[in-house]
């Protein structure tokens, strides 16, 4: 809920608000399952749906145009980390964005290249994962985060 307009409150309030948003079609995520168990997800949405981002001051300082979509957050169950769950969630999010009409997609991953970073702190994913999905680095956000972008074409034209 930290990226939604309401921000964070108590855990119970966040759960109730997220459930309301899902039921009303106001929340987007690609879920990854291991059998019947959800083991990860990738949250995405329009800039109206997800107006809050980390490093916002640095982001706004060089803003030219808002993207059509933002990918703001990943979660991977502790026992499933480093097994491609985040990449599968990203691929699912990109397919869903294509199905919803495509457009410019932006995210704010961390550059973990050459340094040790705990997987439990990679809530925005890694730059290398996004680059494997054809995202381009646009500009830095702080010391280790980047704005990355990619255009996703509508699913009807057969390209992604």
Secondary structure by P-SEA (a helix, b strand, c coil): ccccccccccaaaaaaaaaaaaaaccbbbbbbbcccccccbbbbbccccccccccccccccccccccccccccccccccccccaaaaaaaaaaaaaaaaacccbbbbbbbccccbbbbccccccccaaaaaaacccccccccccccbbbbbbcccccccc
